[in-house]
Amino acid sequence: MAGNPTHTVTNQPPALVGYDVFGADRALVEAVDRHTAAEVLDEVRAELSALGRAAGSEQVQEWGAQANEFPPRLRTHDRYGHRIDEVEFHPAWHRMLGKGVSAGLTSAWNRPAGHVRRAAAFLVWTQVEAGNCCPLSMTHAAVPALRTDPALAAEWEPRLTSTIYDRGLRPAAEKAGALFGMGMTEKQGGSDVRANTTRARPLAEAGTYELTGHKWFCSAPMSDGFLVLAQAPGGLTCFLVPRVLADGGRNVFLIQRLKDKLGNRSNASAEVEFDGTWARVVGEEGRGVRTIIDMVAATRLDCALGSAGLMRQAVAQAVHHCEHREAFGGRLADKPLMRNVLADLALESEAATTLALRLAAAHDDGSEHERAFLRLAVPAAKYWITKRCAPVAVEAAECLGGNGYVEESGLPRLVRESPLNSVWEGAGNVQALDVLRALRREPGALDACLTEIGRAHGADHRLDRAVKDLFTELADMEGADGRARRLVERLALVLQGSLLVRFAPPEVADAFCASRFGGDRGASFGTLPGGLDLAPLVERARPVS
């Protein structure tokens, strides 16, 4: 009834809307400034702030919620019984995906500071709705694979890097922009793609094949084209499968079902069947893994960026809530124990952002040294950053108490999404073993990483001690397979620490080194040692003033 005092709402924080998601993220802004040439910095910052304001708007956040509330549906046949294998999405999904394309999330490869500006945008956009970032990532990552064949690249790259979202299944030559998906994984092989059984039979036209087989996970099945692996006469080979053929006919692309996933609900992941499916070879026969290696590096970096974005949004929500919530006679954010929790979460988020943007800058540089650095740093960062995402999201939800367990808060969606990037593009063991492979086969990769770490030598004694411990670990590779995770964790932490010591405010670097290297920390968040100045860390993580 009107005026009923029991319905008066007090002590609830305002919604976190109407702000610049990019501009409010100090660690991200500083990383972009650090890694962007002065002559394009104003342009890049304006572009990212425009996207940040869109991401923080009430309308776009509503799109993200709707895309997850109304997930995609598979339509295998039309009303007349014709096989169509189409995926239907809520209009909000198309709005999100269209905004991502127009913001340049598939066009990093030919722009100044292209990878840094895209990485920052990807980190921002993930915070609104992570599902639409999958096709954006796949499309972005397909470019280096296609460049192994100049003719294919000339045909497809302008479509993939277009800022026009042209939905609907038509011949790619008729479209102003195109999206790509990927189909590498099979049910009997999983991460061991060399165990794939899909067969590729050469056709009369040079470079064309007919595929037969089943893909257990096919990302973004509504896309215009797909990169897939199949066994050709010369061995495992990469192929381009167009969804619609040049004459307008549908290629054989049988979607058997959509996966019912823990999170990432807005995004369609499918099982597909190839049965006489037309394909073009990408790269050389028998060199499929070599052809996709740069693509894999790009998607792994996106996993790290995506997790960094999810962590940032979780921390922003937690800090915002605690800044506005009163409990036990004062603001939650001012309570010493809650401040410890928030500061610890903020440290994890900033370290992830700082390392991920450093990797994007290495892509922009493109030198032999930076490529060697990426060979080791990407799988290490992918392993560690994605592993830290789930505990950060869960702890941030707890900062909201019971409210954080309610769907309307948005935190449950972050929690469900948080394990995903650790699984995609090679789970933890795959990343750890890939680091060992690089250490054993590519000594230049370790040299490049140690050079990066060495730039912080002498700046903090705790970091120096951690580097010494890492050297000890690296000197004993006997039985390293069984302790690969331990080694990779140390490498990732030292990389993060070296960057924070060089570039973060002193109180951030001090807290990171004290807790991550000093040995005076518990197993959960909120156990930072005493004597640290934590208030500036929480203030730095605040999303709005």
C-alpha positions in Angstrom: 0.0 0.0 0.0 1.2 3.5 -0.7 3.3 5.0 2.0 3.9 1.7 3.7 7.2 2.3 5.6 8.3 -1.3 5.2 8.7 -0.7 1.5 11.1 2.2 1.9 14.4 1.3 0.2 17.5 2.4 2.0 21.1 1.4 2.2 21.2 0.0 -1.3 23.9 1.1 -3.8 22.8 2.7 -7.1 23.1 0.7 -10.3 26.6 0.8 -11.8 25.5 2.4 -15.1 26.1 5.6 -17.0 29.9 5.6 -16.8 32.9 5.1 -19.0 34.1 1.5 -18.5 37.4 2.3 -20.2 38.1 5.7 -18.7 37.3 4.5 -15.1 39.8 1.7 -15.4 43.1 3.4 -14.4 45.3 0.4 -15.0 43.9 -0.1 -18.5 44.1 3.6 -19.4 47.7 3.7 -18.2 48.6 0.5 -20.2 47.1 1.9 -23.4 49.0 5.2 -22.8 52.2 3.2 -22.3 52.0 1.0 -25.3 50.5 3.5 -27.9 52.6 5.9 -30.0 52.0 9.6 -29.2 50.8 10.4 -32.7 47.8 8.1 -32.5 47.1 8.2 -28.7 44.4 10.8 -28.8 42.6 8.9 -31.5 42.9 5.6 -29.6 41.8 7.1 -26.3 38.8 8.8 -27.9 37.8 5.6 -29.6 38.1 3.5 -26.4 36.2 6.1 -24.4 33.3 6.0 -26.8 33.1 2.3 -26.5 33.5 2.5 -22.7 30.6 4.9 -22.5 28.5 2.6 -24.6 29.5 -0.4 -22.4 28.6 1.5 -19.3 25.2 2.7 -20.6 22.0 1.3 -19.3 20.8 0.3 -22.8 23.8 -1.8 -23.7 23.9 -3.5 -20.3 20.3 -4.4 -20.9 21.2 -5.9 -24.3 23.8 -8.1 -22.5 21.2 -9.3 -20.0 18.7 -10.0 -22.7 21.1 -11.9 -24.9 21.7 -14.3 -22.0 18.1 -14.5 -20.9 17.0 -15.6 -24.4 19.8 -17.9 -25.6 20.1 -19.1 -29.3 17.9 -21.7 -30.8 18.7 -24.3 -33.4 16.4 -24.6 -36.5 17.5 -27.7 -38.5 14.6 -27.5 -41.0 12.3 -24.9 -42.5 8.5 -25.2 -42.5 8.6 -27.2 -45.7 11.1 -29.8 -44.5 14.2 -28.4 -46.2 17.4 -28.8 -44.1 18.6 -25.2 -43.2 20.8 -25.7 -40.1 20.4 -22.1 -38.9 20.8 -20.6 -35.4 18.3 -18.0 -34.3 19.4 -15.3 -31.8 17.6 -12.6 -29.8 17.8 -9.2 -31.4 20.0 -8.0 -28.4 22.7 -10.5 -29.5 22.8 -9.0 -33.0 23.0 -5.5 -31.5 25.9 -6.5 -29.2 27.8 -8.3 -32.0 27.2 -5.5 -34.5 28.5 -2.9 -32.0 31.6 -5.1 -31.4 32.3 -5.3 -35.1 31.8 -1.6 -35.7 34.1 -0.9 -32.7 37.0 -2.6 -34.5 37.2 -5.9 -32.5 38.0 -7.8 -35.7 40.2 -5.2 -37.4 43.5 -5.2 -35.4 45.8 -6.3 -38.1 46.1 -3.3 -40.3 45.8 -0.3 -38.0 48.4 1.7 -36.0 48.5 0.3 -32.5 45.9 -2.2 -33.8 46.5 -4.9 -31.2 46.7 -2.7 -28.2 43.6 -0.7 -29.1 41.7 -3.9 -29.9 42.9 -5.6 -26.7 41.7 -2.7 -24.6 38.3 -2.7 -26.5 38.0 -6.5 -26.1 38.6 -6.2 -22.3 36.0 -3.4 -22.1 33.4 -5.2 -24.2 33.8 -8.5 -22.4 32.5 -6.7 -19.2 29.1 -6.2 -20.8 28.5 -9.6 -22.4 31.2 -12.2 -23.0 29.3 -14.5 -25.3 29.4 -12.2 -28.4 33.2 -11.9 -27.9 33.6 -15.5 -29.1 32.8 -14.8 -32.8 34.7 -11.6 -32.6 37.8 -13.5 -31.3 37.5 -16.2 -33.9 37.2 -13.8 -36.8 40.1 -11.7 -35.5 42.3 -14.8 -35.1 41.5 -16.3 -38.5 43.5 -13.6 -40.3 47.1 -14.9 -39.6 46.0 -18.4 -40.6 44.6 -17.2 -43.9 47.8 -15.2 -44.6 49.6 -18.4 -45.2 47.8 -18.4 -48.5 48.0 -14.9 -50.1 45.2 -15.6 -52.5 42.8 -16.6 -49.7 43.9 -13.7 -47.6 43.3 -11.2 -50.4 39.8 -12.6 -50.8 38.7 -13.0 -47.2 40.8 -10.6 -45.1 38.9 -7.4 -46.2 35.6 -9.1 -45.1 36.9 -10.3 -41.8 38.5 -6.9 -40.8 35.4 -4.9 -42.0 33.7 -2.8 -39.4 30.3 -3.6 -41.0 28.2 -6.4 -39.4 26.4 -8.0 -42.3 24.2 -10.8 -40.9 22.5 -13.4 -42.8 23.7 -16.4 -44.9 24.6 -15.3 -48.4 27.7 -15.9 -50.6 30.6 -14.1 -48.9 31.4 -12.2 -52.1 28.1 -10.4 -51.7 28.6 -9.3 -48.1 30.2 -6.1 -46.7 31.6 -8.0 -43.8 32.0 -11.6 -42.7 32.5 -13.6 -39.5 34.5 -16.8 -39.0 34.1 -19.7 -36.6 36.4 -22.7 -36.0 36.0 -26.5 -35.8 39.2 -28.2 -34.5 38.0 -30.4 -31.6 36.6 -33.9 -32.1 35.1 -36.2 -29.4 37.7 -38.9 -29.5 40.7 -36.4 -29.5 39.8 -33.3 -27.5 42.9 -31.1 -27.2 44.9 -33.7 -29.2 43.9 -32.4 -32.6 46.4 -34.8 -34.3 44.0 -37.6 -33.3 41.3 -36.0 -35.6 39.5 -38.5 -37.8 37.6 -36.1 -40.2 38.8 -37.0 -43.7 39.6 -34.7 -46.6 39.4 -36.1 -50.2 41.0 -34.1 -53.0 38.6 -32.9 -55.7 39.5 -32.3 -59.4 39.9 -28.5 -58.9 43.3 -27.8 -57.4 43.2 -26.8 -53.7 39.6 -28.1 -53.2 38.5 -31.0 -51.1 35.5 -32.9 -49.8 35.3 -33.3 -46.0 33.6 -36.1 -44.1 33.5 -36.2 -40.3 32.2 -34.9 -37.0 33.3 -31.9 -35.0 32.5 -32.1 -31.3 32.9 -28.3 -30.7 32.3 -25.8 -33.5 32.4 -22.2 -32.4 30.0 -19.6 -33.8 28.1 -21.9 -36.1 26.1 -19.0 -37.6 29.3 -17.6 -39.2 30.2 -17.2 -42.9 33.2 -19.4 -42.9 35.1 -21.8 -40.7 38.7 -23.0 -40.2 38.8 -26.7 -39.6 41.3 -29.5 -39.4 41.0 -32.7 -41.3 43.2 -35.6 -42.4 44.2 -35.2 -46.0 46.4 -37.7 -47.9 49.5 -35.7 -46.8 48.4 -35.6 -43.1 46.6 -33.2 -40.8 45.7 -30.1 -42.8 43.8 -26.8 -42.3 40.8 -26.0 -44.5 38.4 -23.2 -45.1 34.8 -24.3 -45.1 32.4 -21.6 -46.5 28.9 -21.7 -45.1 27.3 -20.7 -48.4 28.9 -21.6 -51.8 29.7 -19.1 -54.5 26.6 -20.1 -56.5 24.3 -19.4 -53.5 23.8 -23.0 -52.5 24.2 -24.1 -48.9 27.4 -26.1 -48.1 26.8 -29.3 -46.3 27.1 -28.1 -42.7 24.8 -30.2 -40.5 24.3 -28.8 -37.0 23.4 -31.8 -34.9 22.8 -29.8 -31.6 23.9 -26.8 -29.6 25.8 -27.3 -26.4 24.0 -26.6 -23.2 26.8 -24.8 -21.3 27.5 -23.8 -17.8 27.9 -20.1 -18.9 28.4 -18.3 -22.1 24.7 -18.8 -22.6 24.2 -16.2 -25.3 26.8 -17.8 -27.6 26.1 -20.8 -29.8 28.6 -23.7 -29.6 27.6 -26.6 -31.8 28.3 -30.2 -32.9 28.4 -30.3 -36.7 28.6 -33.0 -39.3 30.5 -32.8 -42.6 29.2 -35.2 -45.3 30.7 -34.3 -48.6 31.3 -30.8 -47.5 33.2 -28.5 -49.9 36.4 -26.9 -48.6 39.6 -25.1 -49.7 43.0 -25.9 -48.4 44.7 -23.3 -46.2 48.5 -23.7 -46.2 50.3 -26.9 -47.1 48.9 -30.5 -46.8 50.2 -32.1 -43.6 51.0 -28.7 -42.1 47.7 -28.0 -40.4 49.1 -27.4 -36.9 51.8 -25.1 -38.3 49.2 -23.2 -40.3 47.0 -22.5 -37.2 49.8 -21.7 -34.7 49.5 -17.9 -35.0 45.7 -18.2 -34.8 46.0 -20.2 -31.6 48.3 -17.6 -30.1 45.7 -14.9 -30.9 42.8 -16.8 -29.4 44.8 -17.6 -26.3 45.6 -14.0 -25.8 41.9 -13.2 -26.1 41.2 -15.8 -23.4 43.6 -13.9 -21.1 42.0 -10.6 -22.1 38.5 -11.9 -21.6 39.4 -13.2 -18.1 41.0 -9.9 -17.3 37.8 -8.1 -18.4 35.6 -10.4 -16.3 37.9 -9.8 -13.3 37.8 -6.1 -13.7 34.0 -6.0 -13.9 33.7 -8.3 -10.8 36.0 -6.0 -8.9 34.3 -2.9 -10.1 30.9 -4.3 -8.9 32.3 -5.3 -5.5 34.0 -1.9 -4.9 31.0 0.0 -6.1 28.7 -2.0 -3.7 31.0 -1.6 -0.7 31.5 2.1 -1.3 27.8 2.7 -1.0 26.8 0.0 1.5 26.6 0.9 5.2 27.2 -1.9 7.8 28.2 -2.0 11.5 28.3 1.8 11.8 30.2 2.8 8.6 30.9 2.2 5.0 31.8 -1.4 4.1 34.7 -0.2 2.0 36.2 1.4 5.1 36.1 -1.7 7.2 39.7 -3.0 7.6 38.9 -6.6 6.6 36.7 -5.7 3.7 39.4 -3.2 2.5 41.9 -6.1 2.6 39.6 -8.2 0.4 38.9 -5.5 -2.1 42.6 -4.5 -2.3 43.6 -8.1 -2.9 41.0 -8.5 -5.6 42.1 -5.2 -7.2 45.7 -6.4 -7.2 44.8 -9.6 -9.1 42.7 -7.6 -11.6 45.4 -5.0 -12.3 48.2 -7.6 -12.7 46.0 -9.4 -15.3 45.3 -6.3 -17.2 48.9 -5.1 -17.2 50.3 -8.4 -18.5 47.6 -8.9 -21.1 48.2 -5.4 -22.6 51.9 -6.0 -22.6 51.3 -9.1 -24.8 49.1 -7.1 -27.2 51.9 -4.5 -27.5 54.3 -7.3 -28.5 51.9 -8.2 -31.3 52.0 -4.7 -32.5 55.8 -4.6 -32.4 56.2 -7.8 -34.4 60.0 -8.0 -34.1 61.7 -11.3 -33.8 62.5 -10.6 -30.1 58.9 -9.8 -29.3 57.6 -12.9 -31.2 60.0 -15.0 -29.2 58.7 -13.3 -26.0 55.1 -14.1 -27.0 55.9 -17.8 -27.7 56.5 -18.3 -24.0 54.6 -15.5 -22.4 51.2 -16.2 -24.1 50.7 -19.7 -22.8 52.0 -18.7 -19.4 49.7 -15.7 -19.2 46.7 -17.7 -20.6 47.3 -20.4 -18.0 47.6 -18.1 -15.0 45.2 -15.2 -15.7 42.3 -17.6 -16.7 43.0 -19.7 -13.6 42.6 -16.6 -11.3 39.3 -15.5 -12.9 37.0 -17.9 -11.1 38.2 -17.3 -7.5 38.1 -13.5 -8.2 34.5 -13.7 -9.5 33.3 -15.8 -6.6 35.0 -13.6 -4.0 33.6 -10.5 -5.6 30.1 -12.0 -5.5 30.6 -12.6 -1.8 31.3 -9.0 -1.2 27.7 -8.3 -2.1 26.5 -10.9 0.4 23.2 -12.5 -0.6 22.6 -9.9 -3.2 25.6 -11.3 -5.1 23.9 -14.7 -5.4 20.8 -13.2 -7.0 20.7 -13.1 -10.8 19.7 -9.4 -11.0 23.0 -8.4 -9.5 24.8 -9.7 -12.6 27.5 -11.4 -10.5 26.1 -15.0 -11.1 26.6 -14.5 -14.8 30.2 -13.5 -14.2 30.7 -16.5 -11.9 29.3 -18.9 -14.5 31.5 -17.3 -17.2 34.6 -17.3 -15.1 36.0 -20.9 -15.7 35.4 -20.8 -19.5 38.6 -19.1 -20.7 40.7 -21.6 -18.8 39.1 -24.4 -20.8 38.9 -22.9 -24.2 41.9 -22.9 -26.6 43.7 -25.5 -24.5 43.0 -26.2 -20.8 45.6 -25.6 -18.1 47.7 -28.7 -18.7 47.9 -28.0 -22.4 49.2 -24.5 -21.7 51.7 -25.7 -19.1 53.1 -28.4 -21.4 53.3 -25.9 -24.2 55.5 -23.7 -22.0 57.8 -26.7 -21.4 57.8 -27.4 -25.2 58.9 -23.8 -25.8 61.6 -24.0 -23.1 63.1 -27.2 -24.6 62.9 -26.3 -28.3 63.1 -22.5 -28.5 65.8 -21.1 -26.2 65.2 -17.6 -27.7 61.8 -17.6 -26.1 63.2 -17.9 -22.6 65.9 -15.4 -23.3 63.2 -12.9 -24.4 61.1 -13.5 -21.3 64.2 -13.2 -19.0 65.1 -9.9 -20.7 61.7 -8.6 -20.0 61.8 -9.7 -16.4 65.4 -8.4 -16.0 64.2 -4.8 -16.7 62.9 -4.7 -13.1 66.1 -6.1 -11.6 67.0 -4.4 -8.3 63.7 -2.5 -8.0 62.3 -4.9 -5.3 64.2 -7.5 -3.3 61.2 -9.8 -3.0 60.8 -9.8 -6.8 64.5 -10.4 -7.2 64.3 -13.4 -4.8 61.3 -14.8 -6.8 63.3 -14.5 -10.0 66.2 -16.4 -8.4 63.8 -19.1 -7.4 62.5 -19.2 -11.0 66.1 -19.7 -12.2 66.5 -22.6 -9.8 63.3 -24.2 -11.2 64.4 -23.7 -14.8 67.8 -25.2 -14.1 66.2 -28.5 -13.1 64.1 -29.8 -16.0 64.3 -33.4 -14.9 60.7 -34.6 -14.4 59.4 -31.1 -15.3 56.2 -32.5 -16.9 54.9 -33.4 -13.5 55.6 -29.9 -12.0 54.8 -27.9 -15.1 52.0 -26.0 -13.5 54.2 -24.9 -10.6 56.8 -23.6 -13.1 54.3 -21.8 -15.3 52.7 -20.2 -12.3 56.0 -18.8 -11.1 56.9 -17.5 -14.6 53.5 -15.7 -14.9 53.7 -14.2 -11.4 57.3 -13.0 -12.0 56.2 -11.4 -15.3 53.3 -9.7 -13.6 55.5 -8.5 -10.8 58.2 -7.2 -13.1 55.6 -5.1 -15.0 53.9 -3.7 -11.8 57.2 -2.8 -10.2 58.1 -0.8 -13.3 54.8 0.8 -14.1 52.2 0.6 -11.3 52.0 3.1 -8.4 54.4 2.2 -5.6 51.6 1.0 -3.2 50.3 -1.4 -5.9 53.8 -2.9 -6.6 54.6 -3.1 -2.9 51.4 -5.0 -2.1 51.8 -7.3 -5.0 55.4 -8.2 -4.2 54.7 -8.5 -0.4 51.8 -10.9 -1.0 52.7 -12.8 -4.1 56.5 -13.2 -3.4 56.9 -12.3 0.3 55.3 -15.5 1.7 53.2 -13.6 4.2 49.8 -14.3 2.8 47.0 -16.9 3.3 45.3 -19.1 0.7 42.2 -16.9 0.1 41.6 -13.3 -0.9 41.7 -10.8 1.9 44.8 -12.1 3.6 47.3 -9.4 2.5 50.0 -8.8 5.2 49.9 -6.0 7.6 51.7 -2.7 7.1 50.6 -2.1 3.5 48.8 1.0 2.4 45.6 -0.5 1.0 43.2 2.4 0.7 44.8 3.7 -2.5 44.4 0.3 -4.1 40.7 0.3 -3.4 40.4 3.9 -4.6 42.2 3.1 -7.8 39.8 0.2 -8.5 36.7 2.4 -8.0 34.7 2.4 -11.2 33.1 5.9 -10.8 34.0 8.9 -8.7 
